[in-house]
């Protein structure tokens, strides 16, 4: 005769694993009133049934069983406004199609559609694809190799495992790193990883472009916890966008025609904007502006003739040199 108690226990265990459960043999013994041998047999039975359980040994020697992030489920109720926001967000991640991240986003929308039963709501859901739309810059194109790297990065992030990868810098220098993955960052339709190399003597967090990573591997048997005082918004606080450095006071003057555009946008938390009597706009910011801080120069140049750098002098010179170099392309 089938052991109904065992089947109920296996069903309950599977459900706990599916919803982010990290369970030890001792926990199973206490929760279900079983001995160690039975608990181990239950784990083996779940694995034989196709449940892709993994385990890791913590620093205290305790073994924890869990499902990898790609196998877990989350149940969240959505209304149509929530779904509209999701559709808009999905458009911002169009460049991730074909990756584990993109496939998961597609799966979310498919799941939502299958759970809608009222014909009226189903029609409205279909129209949402026309009512919210995202126009994006040219994305970084991820190759098949990049997609594999991203999958391993996501495994490391979500399962809190260290990762190892080969990285090629912008100058072509290659190095092999083992690092603690902190945050996956999206910027201008590209993906970057904030991570702390374990070989570093400091706690410095560095940023790595996904397309420059090769032979990435989430290392089994490793684990980590994010520092309680870490926050990505603090990491980027002094950056204009993504490039960090020593901030200094920047003063710009925008012509009268660009004033409406400048007035409604917040480019940085330190930004201060004042309308001048002649209709022009004065803006001050405290952002990195050293000789190697290219973001501020590129951003200023994007306004073409509508902006003038007032200070600091070295930034004014950097912008002048950049424009002069661009003008030379048209000398012939």
C-alpha positions in Angstrom: 0.0 0.0 0.0 1.3 3.5 -0.9 2.5 5.6 2.0 0.2 8.6 1.8 2.1 10.3 4.7 5.3 10.1 2.7 3.7 11.5 -0.5 2.2 14.4 1.4 5.6 15.1 3.0 7.3 15.0 -0.4 4.7 17.2 -1.9 5.1 19.7 1.0 8.9 19.6 0.7 8.8 20.3 -3.0 6.5 23.2 -2.5 8.8 24.7 0.2 11.8 24.3 -2.2 9.9 25.9 -5.0 9.2 29.0 -3.0 12.8 29.8 -2.0 13.2 27.3 0.8 16.7 26.5 2.0 16.2 23.4 4.1 18.6 21.2 6.2 18.2 17.6 7.2 17.8 18.7 10.8 14.9 21.0 9.8 13.2 18.2 8.0 13.6 15.9 11.1 12.1 18.6 13.4 9.3 19.7 11.1 8.1 16.2 10.0 9.0 14.1 13.0 11.2 11.8 11.0 14.7 10.4 11.6 17.8 11.3 9.7 17.7 8.3 7.5 14.1 9.0 6.4 15.0 12.7 5.7 18.0 11.7 3.5 15.7 9.2 1.7 13.2 11.9 1.0 15.8 14.1 -0.5 17.0 11.3 -2.8 13.4 10.5 -3.7 12.8 14.1 -4.8 15.9 14.0 -6.9 14.9 10.7 -8.5 11.6 12.3 -9.4 13.4 15.0 -11.4 13.6 17.8 -8.8 16.9 19.5 -9.4 18.0 19.9 -5.9 21.5 21.3 -5.1 23.3 21.7 -1.8 26.1 23.7 -0.2 28.0 23.3 3.0 28.0 26.5 5.1 31.0 27.8 7.1 29.7 26.0 10.2 29.7 22.7 8.3 25.9 22.5 8.0 24.6 21.2 4.6 21.7 23.2 3.1 19.5 21.9 0.3 17.8 24.2 -2.2 16.5 24.6 -5.7 18.6 26.7 -8.1 17.1 30.1 -8.9 15.9 29.1 -12.4 13.7 26.4 -10.9 11.9 28.4 -8.2 8.5 30.1 -8.4 7.0 33.2 -7.1 3.2 33.8 -6.9 2.2 37.5 -7.1 -1.3 38.9 -7.9 -1.4 41.5 -10.7 -4.0 44.0 -11.7 -4.0 45.6 -15.2 -2.1 48.7 -14.1 0.6 46.4 -12.7 0.7 44.5 -16.0 0.9 47.8 -18.0 4.0 48.8 -15.9 5.5 45.4 -16.6 4.9 45.7 -20.4 6.7 49.1 -20.3 9.5 47.7 -18.3 9.8 44.7 -20.7 10.4 47.2 -23.5 13.4 48.6 -21.7 14.9 45.1 -21.6 14.4 44.2 -25.3 18.1 43.9 -25.7 18.1 40.9 -23.3 15.9 38.7 -25.5 17.4 35.2 -26.0 19.1 35.4 -22.6 18.0 33.7 -19.3 16.8 37.1 -18.2 14.9 37.8 -21.3 13.3 34.3 -21.4 12.2 34.7 -17.7 10.6 38.1 -18.6 8.7 36.5 -21.5 7.6 33.6 -19.2 6.2 36.1 -16.7 3.9 37.6 -19.4 2.9 34.2 -20.6 2.0 33.2 -17.1 -0.1 36.3 -16.6 -2.0 35.7 -19.8 -2.8 32.0 -18.9 -4.2 33.2 -15.5 -6.6 35.7 -16.9 -10.1 34.1 -17.3 -12.4 37.0 -18.0 -12.8 37.7 -21.7 -13.0 41.5 -21.0 -9.6 41.5 -19.2 -8.0 39.3 -21.8 -9.0 41.8 -24.5 -7.7 44.7 -22.4 -4.4 42.8 -21.9 -4.0 42.4 -25.6 -4.5 46.1 -26.1 -1.9 46.9 -23.5 0.8 45.9 -26.0 -0.4 48.9 -28.1 -0.9 51.3 -25.2 2.5 51.1 -23.6 5.7 51.1 -25.8 9.3 51.8 -25.2 11.7 53.5 -27.7 15.3 52.7 -26.9 18.8 53.7 -27.9 20.9 51.2 -29.9 21.5 48.3 -27.6 24.6 46.3 -27.1 24.2 43.1 -29.1 24.9 40.0 -26.9 26.5 37.1 -28.7 25.8 33.5 -27.9 28.9 33.5 -25.8 27.8 36.6 -23.9 24.5 34.9 -23.2 26.2 32.0 -21.6 28.3 34.4 -19.4 25.1 36.2 -18.3 23.5 32.9 -17.3 26.4 32.1 -15.0 26.4 35.6 -13.6 22.7 35.3 -12.8 23.3 32.0 -11.2 26.0 33.5 -9.0 23.8 36.5 -8.1 20.6 34.7 -7.3 22.1 31.6 -5.6 24.7 33.8 -3.8 27.8 31.9 -5.2 31.2 33.3 -6.0 32.0 33.6 -9.7 35.2 33.2 -11.7 35.7 34.7 -15.1 38.3 36.0 -17.6 38.0 39.7 -18.2 39.3 41.8 -21.1 39.8 45.5 -20.3 39.2 48.3 -22.7 42.9 48.4 -23.3 43.0 44.7 -24.2 44.6 43.5 -21.0 43.3 40.0 -19.9 43.0 38.8 -16.3 41.3 35.9 -14.5 39.3 37.0 -11.5 37.3 35.3 -8.7 34.7 37.7 -7.4 31.7 38.2 -5.2 28.8 39.4 -7.5 26.9 42.3 -6.0 24.5 43.8 -8.6 23.5 43.5 -12.2 23.3 47.0 -13.7 21.6 48.1 -16.9 22.9 51.3 -18.6 22.2 52.5 -22.1 20.9 49.2 -23.2 23.9 47.3 -21.9 24.5 45.1 -18.9 27.2 45.5 -16.3 28.2 43.6 -13.1 29.2 45.2 -9.8 31.5 42.8 -8.1 34.3 42.7 -5.5 37.4 40.6 -6.5 38.3 38.3 -3.7 42.0 38.7 -4.4 41.8 42.4 -3.7 43.2 43.7 -0.4 40.5 46.3 -0.2 36.7 46.2 -0.2 36.7 48.0 -3.5 33.7 47.1 -5.7 34.5 47.2 -9.5 32.2 47.3 -12.5 32.5 44.8 -15.4 30.8 44.9 -18.8 29.1 41.6 -19.5 30.4 41.4 -23.1 34.0 41.6 -21.9 33.6 38.6 -19.6 34.6 35.1 -20.8 34.6 31.5 -19.3 32.4 32.7 -16.5 31.5 30.1 -13.9 29.4 30.2 -10.7 31.5 28.2 -8.3 29.8 25.3 -6.6 30.3 24.9 -2.8 30.9 28.7 -2.3 28.5 31.2 -0.7 28.4 34.8 0.4 26.2 37.4 1.9 25.9 41.0 0.7 27.2 43.5 3.3 24.3 45.1 5.2 25.6 48.6 4.5 25.9 48.0 0.7 23.4 49.7 -1.7 24.0 50.2 -5.5 22.5 53.7 -5.3 25.2 54.7 -2.9 27.9 53.2 -5.1 26.8 55.4 -8.0 25.9 58.5 -5.9 28.8 60.6 -7.0 28.8 59.4 -10.6 27.0 61.5 -13.3 25.7 58.2 -14.8 27.9 55.1 -14.4 31.5 56.4 -14.2 32.7 57.1 -10.6 35.5 59.4 -9.6 36.3 62.4 -7.3 33.4 64.9 -7.7 34.0 68.6 -8.2 31.8 71.6 -8.9 30.8 72.0 -12.5 29.1 75.2 -13.8 27.3 75.2 -17.2 25.2 77.8 -19.0 22.4 76.6 -21.4 21.0 78.9 -24.0 17.4 80.1 -23.8 16.1 77.6 -26.4 17.2 74.6 -24.3 15.9 76.0 -21.0 12.6 74.0 -21.1 14.4 70.7 -21.7 17.0 71.4 -18.9 14.4 72.5 -16.4 12.3 69.3 -16.5 15.2 66.8 -16.2 17.1 65.7 -13.2 20.5 64.5 -14.3 22.1 64.3 -10.9 21.1 64.6 -7.3 23.5 67.5 -6.8 22.0 69.5 -9.7 21.0 73.1 -9.1 19.3 75.1 -11.8 18.7 78.9 -12.0 16.9 80.8 -14.7 19.0 83.9 -15.7 17.4 87.3 -16.6 18.2 86.9 -20.2 16.4 83.5 -20.5 19.4 81.3 -20.3 19.8 78.6 -17.6 22.7 78.2 -15.2 23.3 74.6 -13.9 25.8 73.5 -11.3 26.6 69.9 -10.4 29.1 68.1 -8.2 30.3 65.1 -10.4 33.6 63.5 -11.5 35.4 65.8 -14.0 39.0 64.7 -14.1 41.1 64.1 -17.2 40.0 60.4 -17.4 36.3 61.1 -16.6 34.9 60.9 -20.1 31.2 60.8 -19.2 30.9 64.4 -18.3 32.6 65.5 -21.5 30.5 63.3 -23.7 27.3 64.4 -22.0 28.2 68.1 -22.4 29.0 67.6 -26.1 25.6 66.0 -26.6 24.0 69.5 -26.2 26.1 70.8 -29.1 26.0 74.6 -29.4 23.4 75.0 -26.7 25.7 74.8 -23.7 28.9 76.6 -22.5 31.2 75.3 -19.8 32.0 78.1 -17.3 34.1 76.0 -14.9 36.4 74.3 -14.0 38.9 75.5 -16.7 40.3 72.0 -17.3 36.8 70.7 -18.2 36.3 73.7 -20.5 39.6 72.8 -22.3 38.7 69.1 -22.5 35.4 69.9 -24.3 37.1 72.4 -26.6 39.7 69.8 -27.6 37.0 67.2 -28.2 35.0 69.5 -30.4 38.1 70.6 -32.3 39.1 67.0 -33.0 35.5 66.3 -34.3 35.7 69.4 -36.5 38.9 68.1 -38.1 37.0 65.2 -39.5 35.3 67.7 -41.9 38.3 69.6 -43.0 38.5 67.8 -46.3 
